[in-house]
Amino acid sequence: MKKIYVAALLSCLVSPLSWAGIITGQDENIGQGDLLSSTDNAFTQFTSGFEVWGEESFESVAPGTNAYKNPIVMDFGHGISAELSGAGVVLDELRWGRFPLHGDHYYNVAGTFTITFAQAINAFGFLGLDINDVGGVLSVAIDDLEPVVVDSTFGTTNALFWGLTSDTPFQSITFFNSSGTIKANDGFGFDRFVVGITPVSEPQGIAALALLMLGGIAYRSKHRKGS
C-alpha cells in the first residue's frame, strides 16, 4: 500500500518574493516507474516559486562516474554550475533497492559529499530515495552553518523531495550520513538536484500558491468521494 505525505513550512505566505523555508513531500513503497504523487507535487510547489530554475539529473554523466576520484561537474543551465565531490557514483541500474526516479541516471552514495557552486544561490532542492531507511540519518549544511536533519518518516523504498530557500545566499551544501563518511552502512539515492534562480513577482507567487492549494483541496475532495 502506497502512502503519501506532504509538509510545507512556507514563510512565503508572508513574503512570496523570498519563499524562505523548507518544502518537503514523500511517497512510500514505490517501485521504479511509479507515480510520485506527493514527491512530484512538492517539487512543483518548490519550482513554481521561481520564474527561472534549473536542474541537474546526471543524464549526461556516464554511469560509473565516481565523485570520490574526480569531482563531477554539474550544469544546472542558465549559467549556474557546480562541482560535486566526496563519496558517491552515478548509476543507471537498480542497485541495493535504489533506482532512477526520473530519467535513466541517479546518484548513489553511502557517505558524505559536497556540492560547491560557482556562484552563490538562495534556493536548492533534491529528490531522494531510501532516505533514513536503514539506520542512517541524512542531514545537510549550507556553507559553514550547522547541519539540518532531513526528516523522512517512511521506511525502505521511500521517495522524498526536500527543498530549502534561504534569505542569505550560500555557495555550498554538504550532505552528511550519520552511519559513515565514505562507506556508510546506509546508502541513499539522489535525482534531480534543482536550484531556484529568479523568484517570481509577488502577484505571481500568490497566484501560484493559491492554485496549488486549490488543487490539493480538489484532490482530497475527489479522494474522499471515491473512498
Order of alpha helices (4+ residues) and beta strands (2+ residues): beta-beta-alpha-beta-beta-beta-beta-beta-beta-beta-beta-beta-beta-alpha
